[in-house]
Amino acid sequence: MSLDTKEKPLGLTVYYEKQEGSAGQNLNASSYTIMEKNALVLFAMIKNLDEIKFAYRDSKSTGSLDTSKYSVIFSYKRRDIENTYGNTASMYDNLELLKNALYNNSSNNNFKKYSFYNLPEFTDEEVTSARAVVEKYFKALHDKNDKAILETIHKKRK
């Protein structure tokens, strides 16, 4: 992850790489919905964030961030998410509102209004795996468990 805080709009980029043994990035309609919901959660939890980008690469990294290798980027702006789901600031103080937005608001085909580049395809297994990592990250963030947060960001080396 990286933060863009030097000037407004304030941004966050989440970097994903190909999982070992996977055939590549296989994004489908459910992938876009999941990314949109992840953006909703991030906007609800980080009040001063204006834009979120999810960046993907087709190859394994060497362990250091090389942004030039991330050829697919999905960008979400707070105003667009709030047009779909409502005021995210109120969701920070009332998690029930966030839960309702996540589970009751159908966002099928909303992905057409966001910026996408070089759309790859993900398998359902890859999407499920990525979702599990994101859920683990947000649980660790909620629990304020620094070690667990870092474990979701950095893959353990054997």
Protein Blocks (a to p, Z undefined) as FASTA:
>chain_A
ZZdfkbccddddddddddehiabjcddfklmmmmmmmmmmmmmmmmkbcbdcddddfbdc
ehiacfklmmbdcdddfklmmmmnopfklmmmmmklmmmmmmmmccehklmmpccehiac
ddfklmmmmmmmmmmmmmmmmnopaklmmmmmpccdZZ
